[in-house]
C-alpha cells in the first residue's frame, strides 16, 4: 500500500507534484473537481478517479493540495471514512493553523497518521521537484512521510507538532511580503534621488540590505535577469497568493495576540494593489503601484 499514493487537488501545484511521484515509481490515483486538471494529470500517468473517496481506496498515503482550509477540512472529512486505519494523510496546501490542527484531529479519530506540509518554491519548484516542505506532525508520521516528500522536494524540515508547518510557512511569507515592500520602496526612493538601479543593487545586494527580495528576485529589470521584473511581472508568485498568506499571518496574529504591525501594513499594500486588478501580477510588481504614489 505504501507505494500507492492518492493525490487530491491536481491544480498548478498539485498537478506537477503528482507527476513527480509517478516519475519516482509510485502508483498515483488522483482527483480534482476541474476536468482540465484531470485531463492534464491523466496525460502525466496519474490514474484519475471519479471522486476523492474512490481515489483513496487503495492508497497507503494520501496527499491534498487545495486552495484553503475549508476545502481541506471538507475533503478530509469525506475521505477519512474511506481510508484504512494507519493511512498517512499529508496536506500540502497553505492554510490557517487552526484548520490544520482540526485536520490532524480528524485523522486521529480515524486512527490515521497526519502531517501538515506546506511548500515554498512555487510552480517552478513543483515541476522541478525542488520544493521546500515545512512539516508539522508527530515523529512517527514524519518518518513515514519523508520518503514521499523527498520525491517532490529537495528540503524537508520537520518544524514541530501539528500545525507547526503552517506556522513556519506564514511567518516566512510575512517576512517575504515585508522585505519585498521595503526593497520596492528603496528602489522608488533611489529613482527620485537620481540613483541608478544597478548602483543600488550593487551596494544593497552585498551590504546589510541584502535579502532574497533583492538578491534573487529584484523588483526592477536588469540586475537579476531571471526575476519577473524582466518578464513584464508575469508570476512567479502572484500578488493574490502573497495577499492570501499575509492575511493568514494577520489572522494568526489576531488569534494569538502577536504584534505584527509591519505585516499588517504589507497586507494593506497588497490588498490595495490587488484591488486595482493586479492580483494576477507577480508580487514584485508592487513597485509600480508604489512608484505611482498610490
Ligand atoms: P490551484 O487553484 O491551481 O489548484 C487547486 C486545485 O484544487 C484546483 O485544481 C481545484 O479544482 C482543486 N479543488 C478545489 N476543491 C476541490 C475538492 N473539493 N476536491 C478536489 N479538488 C478540489 O492552486 P495552486 O496554485 O495549485 O495552490 C494550491 C495550494 O498551494 C494553495 O493553498 C496555495 O496557497 C499553495 N501554494 C501555491 C503556490 C503557487 O505558487 N501557486 C506556492 C506555494 C503554495
Boltz pocket constraint, residues with backbone or C-beta under 6 A from the ligand:
constraints:
  - pocket:
      binder: B
      contacts: [[A, 8], [A, 9], [A, 10], [A, 11], [A, 12], [A, 13], [A, 14], [A, 31], [A, 32], [A, 33], [A, 34], [A, 37], [A, 52], [A, 65], [A, 66], [A, 67], [A, 68], [A, 71], [A, 75], [A, 92], [A, 93], [A, 94], [A, 95], [A, 119], [A, 120], [A, 121], [A, 122], [A, 123], [A, 236], [A, 237], [A, 238], [A, 241], [A, 244]]
      max_distance: 6.0
